Amino acid sequence: MSWQSSLRTALKTWVAYKGRFTLTSLGIVIGISAVIALVSAGSGAKRKLDDRLLSVGKNLIIIRPGSRPEAGGIADLTPLKREDADTIRRDMGPMLLGVAPTQATLRTASTTTRNWSTAVVGSTADMEHVCDWHVQHGSFLRDEDIKNAAAVCVLGHTVRKKLYPEKANPVGELIRIDRLPLKVIGVLGEKGRNPIGADQDDQIFLPITTLQRKLAGANHVAMILASARTEEEIDQAKGAITRLMRQQRHLRASDADNFDVTSVREQAEMAQVLTRTMHWLIGGVAGISLLVGGIGIMNIMLVSVKERTAEIGLRMAVGARSRDVLLQFLTEAIVLALVGGIVGILLGIGGAFGLSVVGNWPFVLSPTVIAVDFAVCAGIGIFFGIYPAWKAARLNPIEALNRQ
């Protein structure tokens, strides 16, 4: 008996017992669809997070006052100063693309006709390169603007749309932040949201000296942003910055850091750990579902062998060999698993697309995952179908006919 004949017989059997076989394959359907949908969702969410991290600046290093929470509490919150950024820039210039001290405040920007509450960020000319900003119109802040505390500003894409909805290039216009008049010297290209969902384009940049002297009235900075020249130099740059900051603050070897140095890449690595953990959990749940489905296949095939004992005896009496019977029932088990797998794949693809729409992340579908799932279904059919098939092949034809 050829495998083509076994396949045709298996399909006829499926049609004849479609209700029973459909219920039996539900475990396979659920397991496969869950794997595809959730793995796709995890990959899409990770890609969205990666894109947002890249938009912030993939080589970005962040220096903040205070240290990370530990068992002994938090180190003192000695504020950062512009002098700290100047020291890092002076001593580590060849290793870094730029160093930008930043201070931010929430204020209302207004034109003669419109108002908009937004983040006002004071920084330096290096901010353009450190955070990879693209200037769409005009120019970014210059060193002269910082030195002279110039009354100039650069608008983010969202701020431009809110203040000048009908004017794509408002360079040269005047806006007010509180009572401070500022001349618009540049407009930034669109960047989108950062990893925590905040709109990066909803910002106005002005010289940090202007913000400190004319708006905030403080000399400290909220954080210092630096960018390593290459991804391979991030860890080396972090270590050098840490040593320099400890030296700058006269910390002894036994003293805890009263500052914190992190990188965007660390956040990306944390996202990868979370994604891998989720994939393992998905695999465990799907594995249990597939195991239940496989046991169901074995059970229904054993029932089928018992119900079709007379048929098996008749086939063997007219010349069918044991291996022909084995092949027939094994094929039926494989077809049962594969049909469930195909339905599960289709449902999984639909579920993955639906989750991407609801979660607003890219629709990512891995052909490798689909191929592996299909192979797993075939393996389940073989593994859980071999015993019922072997049992059918071992039947004595005379005894089988006598049971009719």
N, C-alpha and C positions, 0 to 999 in steps of 0.2 A: 504494500500500500504506500503510494507516494505521499509526500508532505502536502502536495496540492489537494489530493483527495481528503486528507485529514483536515486541512483548513476548511474545505467546503462543508464537510460533515460538522465541524465545530461551529461554523456560522449558522447552519441549519438548526443545530441544537440550541444555539443562543436564541434564535427566533422562536423556537418552540417553547422555550422556558424563559422568555424575556423578562417576565416579572420577577421570577426568582433570582435570575442572574443579575438583574439590575440592582436589586436590593443588596445582593452579595458584594457587588463592586463599589458600594457607597464608601466603604473605608478607604479604598484606593483613591476614589474621586476626591474625598475630603483631604487626604494626606497630600496628594500631588498638587491640588489647587492651592492649599495653604502654603506649601513651599514656594511655588512660583509667585503667588500674589505678595507674600510677605518679604521674600528675598528681593523681589523687584522694588517694593516700597522702600525697603531699607537702603538699597543701592541708589534709588532716586533721591531719598532724603540726604544721603551722604554726599551725592554729587551737588545737590543744592547748597549744602553747608560748605563744601569745598570751594564752590564758586564764590560764595560770600566771603570766605576766608581769603581767597585770592584777591577779591576786590578791596579788602582792607590793606593788603600788602603781604605777600607770602614770606618775605624775609624780615618782617617787622619785629622789632624788639621793643618791649614796653617796660619802662622803669617807673615804679610808683612809690610813694612814701609808705612806710610801714611794711611789715613782713606778713607772710601767710600765717593763718591761725595754727598754733601748735598746742601741745599739752600744757606748756607753761604760760600760755596767754599770747598776746601780741606785743611785739617790740614797740618802742616809742614811735610816735608818728611825727618824727622830725620832717618838716616840709622840704620839698625840693625847691631849688632856686635856679634861676637862669645860669648862675655861675657853674652849677653842676653840669649843665648841658655844654657850656663853653669848655669845661675841662675835658669832658668826653670827646668833644669834637677836636680839641687840640691834640690830645694824646693818642687818639685812636682813628685819626683821619683816614689813613690808608686802608683800614679794615672796614670802614663804614661808608655807605652811600650818602648819608646825611644824618643830622641830629636836630630834632625839633622840639623845644620845650613848648608845652601847650597849657592854656588856662581857658576855661569855658564858663559861660554864664547864660542863663535863659532871659532874653530880653525881647522887646517888641520893636520890630523894624517897620518903618512907615515911609510912604511916598506922599505926594499931595492928594492921592485918591484912595490908597489902600494901606492896610495894616496887616502884619503877620508876626506871630510869636514864634521865635526860632532860637536855636543854639548859636550863640556868638562865641567864636573860638579865636583866641589870640595865639599867634604862633609866629614862626619865622619863615624865611624864604625856603629853607630846607623841607618844609612840610610838603611842597609840591612833589619832590622826588621820594621822600620817605614813605608817603602813603600812595604814591603813584597816581596823583591827580592829573587829569587831562584838562588843560585850559582850552575852552571852546572859543571864547572871544576875549580879546585884550591880553592881559598878562597877570601873572601871580604876584604875590608880595615880593619886594626887593629888599636887599640889605639896607639901602638908604631909607626905605620906609620904616624899618625897625629902628634904625639909629635915630631918626628924626621924629619918631612917634607920629607918623603922618596920618592924617584923617582920610584914609583910603580903605577900601574893602573889596573882597572878592565874593561873589554870590554863588551858592550852590544851585544846582539845577531846579530843585523844588522851590527854593526861595524866589528864584527868577520868575518861575511860572506864577507864583502867588502875587508877587509885587508888580510884575510886568507881563501879564498874560498875553498881551498883543504885541509884545516887543521882544524879539529873540536876542537882540544885542543892545542891552541898556548901558553899555560902557560909556562913561562920561556923565551919567545921571547922578543926582544927589538923593541919598536916602538919610533917614534919621534913625538912630538907635537911642531910645529915650530922647534926650535933647541934643545928642551929639550928631552933627552933620558929617556925613562920610561920602566921599566920591567913589563911585563904582569904577574900578580899574580892570575888572575881569569877571568872566562867567565860566564856571566849571562844567565839564561834560557830565553826563549822567553816570552814576555809579551803582545805584540800587541800595539794597538793605545790607546791614552788617550781620554777623552770625547770630546776634540776639534779636534781630528783627527791626532795629532802629534805622530810620531813613538817613543814610549818609549824605544825601543831597540837601537835607533840610538844615543847612548850616551857612553861616556867614563868617568868612575869615578876615581878620584884620591884624595889623601888627600887634604883637604881644605887649609892646611898650604902650601902645595906644590904649589897649584894654586895661592894663594895670594902672595907668596914670589917670585915665579919663572916665573909666566905667567901674572897674572892680575895686580900685583903691587898695590893692594888695600886691606885694612883690613876689610871693611864692607862686609856684606852678603846680598844676594838678598832676601832670605826668610828663615824662620825657619820652619821645618816640625816636627810635633809631632804626636804621635799615642796614643789614649786612649786605655786602656787595654780591655774595653768592649764597645759595642755600647751604652749601657745605661749610661755610664760615659762621653760621649762626651760633652753634654751640661755643666755638672759640671766642666769638665776639661777646657772648653772654658772660663767659668766664672772665674775660678781660674787663668788662664793664663792672662786674661784681667786685673784682679786686680793686679797681680804681675807685669805686664808690666807698669801699671800706677804708681805703687809704685817705680819701678826701674827708671822711667823717671821723678819722682817728679812732677806728674801732680796734680793740685788741683781739687776739686770736680766739679768746674765750667768749667774746661778745657776739650776741645774735645780730643778724642783719636788721637794720631799721629802715630797710627799703626792700623792694621786691622787683626782680628782673624775670620777665617771662617773654615768650615768643608766640606768635600766631601759630607756628608749626606745632607747638605743644597742644594747642586746642585742636588742631587737625588730627594729631595722633590720638587724643582722647576720643575724638569722634570715631576713629577707626576701631578703637577698643570696644566702644559701645556697639558699633555695627557688628563686629565679630561675635560679641556676646549674644546679640539678638539673633544672629544666624544660627548659633549653637542651640539656643532655646527653640527656635523654629524647627531645627532639625530634630530635636528631641520629641517635640509634639507630633511632628509629621511621621517620625519613625514609629511612634506608638500607634498612630492611626493606620500606617501601612502594615504593621504587624497584625493588628486586628483584622484588616482587610485580607491579609494572607491566610490567617486562620479561617476566616469565612470562606475563602476559596477552597481550602482543603476540606472543610466540612461539607460544602455543597457538592464537591466532586465525589466524596465518599458516598453521599446520599444518591448521587447520580449513578455511581457504579452499582449500588445495591438495587436501585429501581430498574436498571437496564441489564441485569444479570442474564436474562433470557436472550436479549439481543446480542450480548457478548458471546454467549454459548453458540448461537446460530452462526455468527460470523466466523467463529473458530471452526465450527463443524464444516463450513463450506470452503475452508482453506486459509482463513486469516491466521497469521502467525502471532505469537505472543508479542513480538516487537511491533507489529502493526497495531494491536490493541493499545500497547503502551504509548505509541506515537499519537494515536487518536485522542486518548484522554489527556495526554500531556499538552497536545495542541489546544484542546478545549480550555484547559486551565490557563495557558498563556494568552489565548484570545480573550478570555474573561478578564485577566489582569490588564491587558493592553487596551481593551475598550474602555475600562475604567480609567486607565491612565490618559487616554486621548481626551475623554470628557473632562477629566481633572485639569489637563493642560489648557483646554479651551476656557474653562471656568476661571482658572488661575490667571490667564492673560486678561480676561475681562475684569476680574477683580483688581489686578495690578493697575490697569488703566483707570478704573474707577477711583482707586486710592490716590493715584497721581493727580487726578482732577480735584478731589476733595482736599488733599494735602498741599496742592499747588507746588508740586515738585516735578522734575523731569520723569517721563515714562521710560524706564530702563528695563529692557528685557534681554536676558542673557541666553543665547542659543545653547551655551554649554549646560546651563541648568536644565533646560528643556530636554536636551539629549541625555543627560544623566538620569533625569526622572523617567524618561521613556525606557532606558536600559534597566533601571531599578524595577519598573513594572514587569518587564520580561523576566528578570531574575526572580521576582516574587512568584510569577506564574510557574516557573520551572521548579523553584524550591518547594513551594507548597502544593504543587501538582504532581510531583514525582511519586509520592507515596500512594495516592489514590490510583494513579496510572499503573504503578507496579502491581498494586493489589488486583486491578482489573486484568492485567496480563497474566497473573498467576492462577486465574480461575480455571478449573477443570471443565471443559466444554460439556461433557456428559452430565456432570452434576449441575452445571448452569442450566442446561435444557430441562432437567428434571424439576427445577424450581419454577418453571413456567406455569 
